[in-house]
Amino acid sequence: MKHILLLVTAVVLLGVPPRVPAGPKEDVAAATQAWVAAYDSRDPAQITALYVPEAVFMCTTAKTVSASPDAIAEYFKDAGKRPNARVTLGEQHIRVYGDVAINTGDYTFSDVRDGQNVATPARYTFVYRYRDGKWWIVDHHSSRVGAVMRNAQFLGVCSA
């Protein structure tokens, strides 16, 4: 009986990978993934709960900067009206400077419009601040890739 107990214990211990504590970069990546999950939930309250009260949001489709909780909530208020809208993260570049972190990368928004799947590539920058044991969004900038490229080509920048 002792041998069976030792064998079972050994199998369990060897079969379970050791738990490695996450570092700040992994925590910031998880905070960004939490934003994706909130966006995909289509629940405005879940999305806006990730921003600090003094956050600034320069959004992809708005003409103004959202610089208050009410303005950010206003931007996301109709999220539930687009139940198929989703976002997928692409490349991420995470830098951590003490209690401030920046995640810059790209994501693709997808939706169904007029029965057709539509994908909109965009770039983002999330700036986070670590407060009360959590990474909170303090600044979020998002811009469509197509609009950026058109403007860059018009200005003679980044042209092929």
C-alpha positions as YAML, in Angstrom:
chain: A
units: angstrom
residues:
- id: 1
  name: MET
  ca: [0.00, 0.00, 0.00]
- id: 2
  name: LYS
  ca: [2.90, 2.35, 0.83]
- id: 3
  name: HIS
  ca: [4.40, 1.74, -2.61]
- id: 4
  name: ILE
  ca: [1.13, 2.60, -4.37]
- id: 5
  name: LEU
  ca: [0.81, 5.80, -2.34]
- id: 6
  name: LEU
  ca: [4.41, 6.77, -3.18]
- id: 7
  name: LEU
  ca: [3.86, 5.97, -6.84]
- id: 8
  name: VAL
  ca: [0.66, 8.07, -7.02]
- id: 9
  name: THR
  ca: [2.38, 10.95, -5.21]
- id: 10
  name: ALA
  ca: [5.36, 10.79, -7.60]
- id: 11
  name: VAL
  ca: [3.12, 10.76, -10.67]
- id: 12
  name: VAL
  ca: [1.14, 13.73, -9.40]
- id: 13
  name: LEU
  ca: [4.23, 15.72, -8.50]
- id: 14
  name: LEU
  ca: [6.07, 14.94, -11.72]
- id: 15
  name: GLY
  ca: [3.03, 15.42, -13.91]
- id: 16
  name: VAL
  ca: [2.22, 18.92, -12.68]
- id: 17
  name: PRO
  ca: [4.48, 21.68, -13.94]
- id: 18
  name: PRO
  ca: [5.88, 23.96, -11.26]
- id: 19
  name: ARG
  ca: [3.95, 27.18, -10.71]
- id: 20
  name: VAL
  ca: [6.04, 30.10, -11.91]
- id: 21
  name: PRO
  ca: [5.01, 33.49, -10.58]
- id: 22
  name: ALA
  ca: [4.07, 35.98, -13.28]
- id: 23
  name: GLY
  ca: [6.16, 39.10, -13.70]
- id: 24
  name: PRO
  ca: [5.02, 42.63, -14.44]
- id: 25
  name: LYS
  ca: [5.09, 42.13, -18.23]
- id: 26
  name: GLU
  ca: [2.88, 39.06, -17.95]
- id: 27
  name: ASP
  ca: [0.56, 40.93, -15.62]
- id: 28
  name: VAL
  ca: [0.26, 43.80, -18.12]
- id: 29
  name: ALA
  ca: [-0.40, 41.29, -20.92]
- id: 30
  name: ALA
  ca: [-3.14, 39.79, -18.71]
- id: 31
  name: ALA
  ca: [-4.59, 43.27, -18.11]
- id: 32
  name: THR
  ca: [-4.72, 43.84, -21.86]
- id: 33
  name: GLN
  ca: [-6.35, 40.42, -22.33]
- id: 34
  name: ALA
  ca: [-8.89, 41.45, -19.66]
- id: 35
  name: TRP
  ca: [-9.73, 44.49, -21.81]
- id: 36
  name: VAL
  ca: [-10.22, 42.17, -24.81]
- id: 37
  name: ALA
  ca: [-12.54, 39.92, -22.75]
- id: 38
  name: ALA
  ca: [-14.49, 42.96, -21.53]
- id: 39
  name: TYR
  ca: [-14.79, 44.31, -25.09]
- id: 40
  name: ASP
  ca: [-15.92, 40.92, -26.37]
- id: 41
  name: SER
  ca: [-18.52, 40.71, -23.57]
- id: 42
  name: ARG
  ca: [-20.25, 43.71, -25.20]
- id: 43
  name: ASP
  ca: [-21.02, 44.97, -21.66]
- id: 44
  name: PRO
  ca: [-20.14, 48.68, -21.36]
- id: 45
  name: ALA
  ca: [-19.83, 48.43, -17.56]
- id: 46
  name: GLN
  ca: [-17.18, 45.68, -17.85]
- id: 47
  name: ILE
  ca: [-15.18, 47.71, -20.35]
- id: 48
  name: THR
  ca: [-15.28, 51.04, -18.52]
- id: 49
  name: ALA
  ca: [-14.48, 49.40, -15.16]
- id: 50
  name: LEU
  ca: [-10.90, 48.87, -16.38]
- id: 51
  name: TYR
  ca: [-10.17, 52.61, -16.68]
- id: 52
  name: VAL
  ca: [-9.20, 54.92, -13.79]
- id: 53
  name: PRO
  ca: [-11.39, 58.01, -13.30]
- id: 54
  name: GLU
  ca: [-8.70, 60.28, -14.76]
- id: 55
  name: ALA
  ca: [-8.11, 58.09, -17.84]
- id: 56
  name: VAL
  ca: [-7.90, 59.55, -21.33]
- id: 57
  name: PHE
  ca: [-9.19, 57.57, -24.30]
- id: 58
  name: MET
  ca: [-8.50, 58.56, -27.90]
- id: 59
  name: CYS
  ca: [-10.74, 56.11, -29.69]
- id: 60
  name: THR
  ca: [-10.70, 54.76, -33.19]
- id: 61
  name: THR
  ca: [-14.06, 56.09, -34.37]
- id: 62
  name: ALA
  ca: [-14.80, 59.13, -32.18]
- id: 63
  name: LYS
  ca: [-14.07, 62.69, -33.24]
- id: 64
  name: THR
  ca: [-13.23, 63.85, -29.72]
- id: 65
  name: VAL
  ca: [-10.97, 62.72, -26.91]
- id: 66
  name: SER
  ca: [-12.75, 61.01, -24.02]
- id: 67
  name: ALA
  ca: [-11.19, 62.43, -20.86]
- id: 68
  name: SER
  ca: [-13.68, 61.51, -18.16]
- id: 69
  name: PRO
  ca: [-15.46, 58.38, -16.95]
- id: 70
  name: ASP
  ca: [-18.71, 59.72, -18.45]
- id: 71
  name: ALA
  ca: [-17.08, 60.31, -21.84]
- id: 72
  name: ILE
  ca: [-15.54, 56.83, -21.91]
- id: 73
  name: ALA
  ca: [-18.87, 55.31, -20.88]
- id: 74
  name: GLU
  ca: [-20.58, 57.33, -23.63]
- id: 75
  name: TYR
  ca: [-18.22, 55.86, -26.22]
- id: 76
  name: PHE
  ca: [-18.98, 52.26, -25.17]
- id: 77
  name: LYS
  ca: [-22.68, 52.74, -24.29]
- id: 78
  name: ASP
  ca: [-23.98, 51.04, -27.44]
- id: 79
  name: ALA
  ca: [-21.62, 48.04, -27.31]
- id: 80
  name: GLY
  ca: [-24.54, 45.69, -26.73]
- id: 81
  name: LYS
  ca: [-26.13, 46.78, -30.02]
- id: 82
  name: ARG
  ca: [-23.27, 45.04, -31.87]
- id: 83
  name: PRO
  ca: [-23.34, 41.56, -30.32]
- id: 84
  name: ASN
  ca: [-20.96, 40.07, -32.90]
- id: 85
  name: ALA
  ca: [-18.20, 42.65, -32.48]
- id: 86
  name: ARG
  ca: [-14.93, 41.17, -31.25]
- id: 87
  name: VAL
  ca: [-11.28, 42.12, -31.02]
- id: 88
  name: THR
  ca: [-8.20, 39.96, -31.48]
- id: 89
  name: LEU
  ca: [-4.77, 40.97, -30.24]
- id: 90
  name: GLY
  ca: [-1.80, 40.82, -32.54]
- id: 91
  name: GLU
  ca: [1.71, 41.94, -31.80]
- id: 92
  name: GLN
  ca: [2.37, 43.41, -28.33]
- id: 93
  name: HIS
  ca: [5.35, 45.41, -27.08]
- id: 94
  name: ILE
  ca: [5.19, 45.69, -23.29]
- id: 95
  name: ARG
  ca: [7.51, 47.93, -21.30]
- id: 96
  name: VAL
  ca: [7.33, 48.35, -17.53]
- id: 97
  name: TYR
  ca: [8.75, 51.34, -15.66]
- id: 98
  name: GLY
  ca: [8.02, 50.81, -11.99]
- id: 99
  name: ASP
  ca: [4.30, 51.35, -11.44]
- id: 100
  name: VAL
  ca: [3.73, 52.51, -15.04]
- id: 101
  name: ALA
  ca: [3.57, 50.20, -18.05]
- id: 102
  name: ILE
  ca: [2.98, 50.71, -21.76]
- id: 103
  name: ASN
  ca: [1.62, 48.10, -24.14]
- id: 104
  name: THR
  ca: [1.83, 49.09, -27.79]
- id: 105
  name: GLY
  ca: [0.73, 46.83, -30.60]
- id: 106
  name: ASP
  ca: [-1.99, 45.97, -33.03]
- id: 107
  name: TYR
  ca: [-5.40, 44.42, -32.83]
- id: 108
  name: THR
  ca: [-8.15, 43.58, -35.28]
- id: 109
  name: PHE
  ca: [-11.78, 44.44, -34.70]
- id: 110
  name: SER
  ca: [-14.28, 42.14, -36.37]
- id: 111
  name: ASP
  ca: [-18.02, 42.39, -36.78]
- id: 112
  name: VAL
  ca: [-20.83, 41.25, -39.02]
- id: 113
  name: ARG
  ca: [-22.38, 43.99, -41.12]
- id: 114
  name: ASP
  ca: [-25.10, 43.36, -43.67]
- id: 115
  name: GLY
  ca: [-24.43, 39.63, -43.32]
- id: 116
  name: GLN
  ca: [-20.74, 40.03, -44.17]
- id: 117
  name: ASN
  ca: [-17.75, 39.54, -41.88]
- id: 118
  name: VAL
  ca: [-15.80, 42.79, -41.63]
- id: 119
  name: ALA
  ca: [-12.29, 43.07, -40.15]
- id: 120
  name: THR
  ca: [-10.73, 46.40, -39.22]
- id: 121
  name: PRO
  ca: [-7.04, 46.37, -38.32]
- id: 122
  name: ALA
  ca: [-5.94, 48.98, -35.81]
- id: 123
  name: ARG
  ca: [-3.00, 49.99, -33.67]
- id: 124
  name: TYR
  ca: [-3.17, 50.69, -29.98]
- id: 125
  name: THR
  ca: [-1.27, 52.05, -27.04]
- id: 126
  name: PHE
  ca: [-2.44, 51.24, -23.53]
- id: 127
  name: VAL
  ca: [-0.73, 53.01, -20.65]
- id: 128
  name: TYR
  ca: [-1.26, 51.34, -17.29]
- id: 129
  name: ARG
  ca: [-0.59, 52.33, -13.71]
- id: 130
  name: TYR
  ca: [-0.25, 49.77, -10.95]
- id: 131
  name: ARG
  ca: [-2.51, 50.76, -8.09]
- id: 132
  name: ASP
  ca: [-4.18, 48.76, -5.32]
- id: 133
  name: GLY
  ca: [-2.74, 45.47, -6.61]
- id: 134
  name: LYS
  ca: [-3.99, 45.89, -10.18]
- id: 135
  name: TRP
  ca: [-2.90, 47.37, -13.50]
- id: 136
  name: TRP
  ca: [-5.43, 50.09, -14.45]
- id: 137
  name: ILE
  ca: [-5.75, 51.80, -17.82]
- id: 138
  name: VAL
  ca: [-4.80, 55.47, -17.55]
- id: 139
  name: ASP
  ca: [-4.44, 56.21, -21.26]
- id: 140
  name: HIS
  ca: [-5.68, 54.35, -24.32]
- id: 141
  name: HIS
  ca: [-5.10, 55.41, -27.91]
- id: 142
  name: SER
  ca: [-6.45, 53.46, -30.85]
- id: 143
  name: SER
  ca: [-6.27, 54.21, -34.57]
- id: 144
  name: ARG
  ca: [-7.23, 52.33, -37.68]
- id: 145
  name: VAL
  ca: [-4.31, 51.09, -39.71]
- id: 146
  name: GLY
  ca: [-5.84, 52.21, -43.02]
- id: 147
  name: ALA
  ca: [-6.36, 55.79, -41.83]
- id: 148
  name: VAL
  ca: [-2.82, 55.98, -40.50]
- id: 149
  name: MET
  ca: [-1.37, 54.66, -43.74]
- id: 150
  name: ARG
  ca: [-3.41, 57.05, -45.91]
- id: 151
  name: ASN
  ca: [-2.26, 60.01, -43.83]
- id: 152
  name: ALA
  ca: [1.35, 58.84, -43.86]
- id: 153
  name: GLN
  ca: [1.32, 58.43, -47.65]
- id: 154
  name: PHE
  ca: [-0.28, 61.86, -48.06]
- id: 155
  name: LEU
  ca: [2.52, 63.36, -45.97]
- id: 156
  name: GLY
  ca: [5.13, 61.40, -47.89]
- id: 157
  name: VAL
  ca: [6.02, 59.32, -44.85]
- id: 158
  name: CYS
  ca: [6.41, 55.55, -44.93]
- id: 159
  name: SER
  ca: [5.72, 55.36, -48.63]
- id: 160
  name: ALA
  ca: [6.98, 52.34, -50.50]
...
